[in-house]
Every structure is written in C-alpha cells, then in structure tokens.
Amino acid sequence: MIRDNSPEGATDQRLIGVYDQGCQGPTLVCLGGVHGNEPAGIHAAKRVFETLTKQRIAIRGRMVGVIGNVEALRQGVRHVDVDFNRIWMSDRISRLNGNGSGETASVEDREQMGLLSTLHRVFAESQDEVFVLDMHTMSADGEPFALFGDTLPNRRFASRLHAPLILGLEEHIDGVVLDYVNSLGHVTVGVEGGRHDDPGSIDFIEAIIWLALASADMIREADVPQVASARERMSASSRNLPPVVEVCYRHPIADGDAFQMKPGYRNFQPVREGEILAHDKNGPIHCPEDGYILLPFYQGLGNDGFFIGREVKVGWLKVSSLLRRMRLDAVVHWLPGVKRHPTMKDNLIVNQSRAKWYALEIFHLLGFRKRRLEGDTLVVGRRKPHLANGRRF
Ligand SMILES: [Zn+2]
C-alpha cells in the first residue's frame, strides 16, 4: 500500500512513494535526483514501490522514496546554481533555517529547505532505526559501487549490498547530504548505479534497493524472490573488482581549467603512477600513484576531475572492527604527539613531527576522519557515533 495521509505529505512533490503495512520496524529512505541529471534512482524506486504494492509484500517498517533537487530534475541538469551535494554544512543549514522563507536565495537554497523539511518529517515519524540510500549515476561507464563514511553500522549495511565498497570519499569533498544525515545518527550509504543514460543503471539500483530492504531486515528473503536475483546481479557485476577501495586522491577542477579527461576510462580501471589521465590549460595531468580510477569526469557540470583509490585488504577492515569494539579509539589520545582538541569534542590534534609513525591510516582504522592539515598539525575527528539499542559505535 502506498499511502501518505499527512496533510503536508499529500502535497509534497518530493515524495516518490511511501510503502508500509503498519508493522513497526526500520525506515528506509531512498533518495534520488540529488543531482537533477541522474533520474535512474527515482525510476528504480518507482519500480520497487510498484512491485511491493502489486504483490502486497510483507514489510516491517516503512520505505519512503524522496526526490533531492526537484527543480534541477525538472530541467534535466546536474544543478541550477550550485552543486546540491556540496552544501550540507551544519553552519550553512542553521543560517538557512534562520532565514525563514529565503526569498532571495538560490534555487538550491530553496531545494535544500524543502528537502530538509521532508527528511526531518520522515525521520520524526520513524519508530526505529533509519537507513538512507542516496542513489546516483556517473558520467563514465563502469560497474555500480557503494560509498560511505566508515562507521561500523554504515559498513555493515553497505556490505550486504554486494557492491564494491568505497571508503573515504567524504574526506575529499565537503558538504555532501549523507554526511549531514549521518551526523544526525542515521545509517547512510551512497550508491553509484552506472552511467547516467545507461538503462542498466536503473536495473542495478533497483537490485540495490531490494538488497537494502533485506539488509535492514524489513523484508524476508523467503517471501521476495527479487532479493536472490538482486544478489546474483550485483555479485556478477563486482566479481572482478576489488571488494574495498579507499579514496586517496581527488583532482579538483576550477572554473576556466578547460579540463578534458582522456577518452575511454571506465570506473575502477587500474591506472599507473605517471600515466596521463587528462589535460587542462596547463598541460597534461599525470596519475599521482598506482591505483584505480574512480568517477572520471566526462561531461556536464562538476568540480571533480577524477579520484584515485587504492585497495584495502578485507583483513584490515576486520582488525578495525575489533579495535573499535575494544574502544581503543577512546584512549588513542594517550599516544605521544596526540592530544584532545581543547574545544571540539571527538576531535584530536596530532603533532606529526612527534607522531611520525602513526599514519593517517591508524586513525582511519579507529574510525576517525581527517578534518584538516596545517603544517605539521593534523586534526582528525571521530565520525558521529551511531546510537542503536543503547550501544555506541
Ligand atoms: Zn550524482
């Protein structure tokens, strides 16, 4: 049953659909069209709503489909004034909230206020854990993958989607919507389904939504044959890819750079240090290290030329889960050259000349992310701890 009886919800143009059967459980929010030229996630969510409704599939909790940037979607462009997935900083959001109607604001300011109100309404109505899936596509060819801020709950949810896992993208770009939602304590995973205009991207994202419903324990696999075929589809597509990749480099594009990616790169294609990947007004752009190319930029709007990732061994993830469960993150400030930040809770100041042997990887392992580097001083912050059943991760 698709229903939304609240007076506000009845007119909310952001809602793709709502499905529940009045049975308490988690909420899965499928967010599509955060970039207006990426409608695949919206089509995929519609298909899932249709199947759920037609087959009256039993569900615990509620699935909600939400559109990100309605105006950009209407125009078929990535964004109208500014990138909608780079503006979710908490200070900006408080400023927007203080502005009231924001009459003089940009298109994305108004979209942000609309999406904030929809999301907060959905979160307020949730009776249990909230999972948010942010569904994107890319300008290059390539297999689907999942990306997330590396908390244990995000990791657990993402690992059941049977897609390669990308860590650390959020350390290279600020203000993504999932970072904001994660900071509210919800479980978040972003997915890239494939090339924007490839119909196969809709199939992949649909498969990911079925797996997300199963991963959140909202549907029973025995009742829903779509889950097994989704797993098969995803496993087949990721068979020859590294299971976990950490983003270690981003090539930013500035206005007027005349950035041109060399044709033919696929997402996850292995690249070598020194290889010419692109050109801009200053000449050739070389690959900074061996690894995998991620999200090579081929057309449209955007400021990310490409990312380079390196494979993370699955054993490393297991060690990191163990260390975090042992709460070693709570005593890491005892190490020489590391102290607590005087004002920012959950942040550490690392004097890199004293703490030479602790690479940033050690802090990643313990669930911290890089905030900034000033000279020899590195500031790392703990990702927002997730609260579930009274446990802190
Ligand atoms: Zn996108």
Boltz pocket constraint, residues with backbone or C-beta under 6 A from the ligand:
constraints:
  - pocket:
      binder: B
      contacts: [[A, 34], [A, 35], [A, 38], [A, 135], [A, 136], [A, 137]]
      max_distance: 6.0
